[in-house]
Amino acid sequence: MSTTPSTSWVHTADNAVPPLDEDLEDRIADLRGIHPGVDLILDGARLIALDRHTLDRTQTLLSTIAGNGGTDLLEVLAQLVRRLTDPAQNPCLRTLDPDTQKAVQRLGEQHAYETAEYTPREHPSEAAALIDGI
């Protein structure tokens, strides 16, 4: 008798990855067409949501998306906001009056700081640790 657990159930219809739930599908649809880069991000999110994962990959994805403060996708997006609000890096903002430019830049910097400092990341991190058996 084999001591290895059976994985024959993994490829059954009952174990199929379900379609996106209505909330996630609607949010993705609402953001389509804003910019090709946003569409690529949405395509990536859709692929991740609909792909079949291993426990190891699930743990890694949780950490990568929102569980590693400073080195996760939330931080990448916060830094993108910071860049888009900086007139030195986004030339279209230079058409605004100087006070507005400074205010826009300050808000982007504040968002990046607050994302790094205050965005909750403990739940995805704890979920990844539980999956990993920690």
C-alpha positions as CSV (number, residue, x, y, z in Angstrom):
1,M,0.0,0.0,0.0
2,S,1.3,3.4,-1.0
3,T,2.0,6.0,1.7
4,T,1.8,8.8,-0.8
5,P,-1.5,10.6,-0.7
6,S,-3.6,10.2,-3.9
7,T,-3.9,13.3,-6.1
8,S,-6.2,11.8,-8.6
9,W,-9.0,14.2,-7.4
10,V,-6.9,17.2,-8.6
11,H,-8.0,16.7,-12.2
12,T,-11.7,16.1,-11.6
13,A,-14.5,18.4,-12.6
14,D,-15.2,19.0,-8.9
15,N,-11.7,20.5,-8.6
16,A,-11.9,22.8,-11.6
17,V,-11.0,26.4,-11.1
18,P,-14.3,28.3,-11.0
19,P,-15.0,31.3,-13.1
20,L,-14.4,34.8,-11.7
21,D,-17.0,35.9,-9.2
22,E,-19.2,38.8,-10.2
23,D,-17.5,41.3,-8.0
24,L,-14.0,40.7,-9.4
25,E,-15.3,40.4,-13.0
26,D,-17.2,43.7,-12.7
27,R,-14.2,45.5,-11.2
28,I,-11.9,44.2,-14.0
29,A,-14.5,45.2,-16.6
30,D,-14.9,48.7,-15.1
31,L,-11.2,49.4,-15.5
32,R,-10.8,48.1,-19.1
33,G,-9.7,50.6,-21.8
34,I,-8.2,53.3,-19.6
35,H,-4.7,52.5,-20.8
36,P,-3.0,49.5,-22.4
37,G,-0.8,49.2,-19.3
38,V,-3.8,48.9,-17.1
39,D,-5.3,46.3,-19.4
40,L,-2.1,44.3,-19.1
41,I,-2.3,44.5,-15.3
42,L,-6.0,43.4,-15.4
43,D,-5.0,40.5,-17.8
44,G,-2.4,39.4,-15.2
45,A,-4.9,39.6,-12.4
46,R,-7.4,37.6,-14.4
47,L,-4.8,35.0,-15.3
48,I,-3.7,34.6,-11.7
49,A,-7.4,34.3,-10.6
50,L,-8.2,31.6,-13.1
51,D,-5.0,29.7,-13.1
52,R,-4.5,26.4,-11.2
53,H,-1.9,26.9,-8.5
54,T,0.2,24.8,-6.2
55,L,0.3,25.5,-2.4
56,D,3.8,26.9,-2.9
57,R,2.8,29.2,-5.8
58,T,-0.3,30.3,-3.8
59,Q,1.9,31.3,-0.9
60,T,4.3,33.1,-3.1
61,L,1.5,35.0,-4.9
62,L,0.0,36.1,-1.6
63,S,3.3,37.5,-0.5
64,T,4.0,39.0,-3.9
65,I,0.7,40.7,-4.2
66,A,0.2,42.2,-0.7
67,G,2.2,40.5,1.9
68,N,5.8,41.7,1.8
69,G,5.6,45.4,2.6
70,G,8.1,47.2,0.4
71,T,8.6,44.4,-2.1
72,D,5.1,43.6,-3.2
73,L,2.7,44.7,-5.9
74,L,1.0,47.2,-3.6
75,E,4.3,49.0,-3.2
76,V,4.9,48.9,-7.0
77,L,1.5,50.6,-7.6
78,A,2.1,53.1,-4.9
79,Q,5.5,54.0,-6.5
80,L,3.7,54.3,-9.8
81,V,1.3,56.8,-8.3
82,R,4.2,58.7,-6.9
83,R,5.8,58.9,-10.3
84,L,2.6,59.9,-12.1
85,T,2.2,62.8,-9.6
86,D,5.8,64.1,-10.0
87,P,6.2,66.9,-12.6
88,A,9.8,65.9,-13.0
89,Q,8.8,62.4,-14.1
90,N,5.4,63.2,-15.7
91,P,5.9,66.2,-18.0
92,C,2.2,66.9,-18.6
93,L,2.0,68.1,-15.0
94,R,4.3,71.0,-15.9
95,T,1.4,72.7,-17.6
96,L,-0.2,73.2,-14.2
97,D,0.6,76.3,-12.1
98,P,3.5,75.7,-9.7
99,D,1.4,75.5,-6.5
100,T,-0.8,72.9,-8.1
101,Q,2.2,70.9,-9.3
102,K,3.6,70.9,-5.7
103,A,0.2,69.9,-4.2
104,V,-0.2,67.0,-6.7
105,Q,3.4,65.8,-6.1
106,R,2.9,66.0,-2.3
107,L,-0.3,63.9,-2.5
108,G,1.5,61.3,-4.6
109,E,4.4,61.2,-2.2
110,Q,2.0,61.0,0.8
111,H,0.2,58.1,-0.9
112,A,3.4,56.2,-1.4
113,Y,4.5,56.8,2.2
114,E,1.1,55.8,3.6
115,T,1.0,52.7,1.5
116,A,4.4,51.6,2.7
117,E,3.6,52.5,6.4
118,Y,0.0,51.8,6.9
119,T,-1.5,49.4,4.3
120,P,-2.4,46.2,6.1
121,R,-0.4,43.3,4.8
122,E,-0.6,41.0,7.8
123,H,-3.5,38.9,6.5
124,P,-2.0,37.8,3.2
125,S,1.3,37.3,5.0
126,E,-0.3,35.2,7.7
127,A,-2.2,33.2,5.1
128,A,1.0,32.5,3.2
129,A,2.7,31.4,6.5
130,L,-0.2,29.1,7.3
131,I,0.0,27.5,3.8
132,D,3.8,27.1,4.4
133,G,3.1,25.4,7.7
134,I,4.7,28.2,9.8
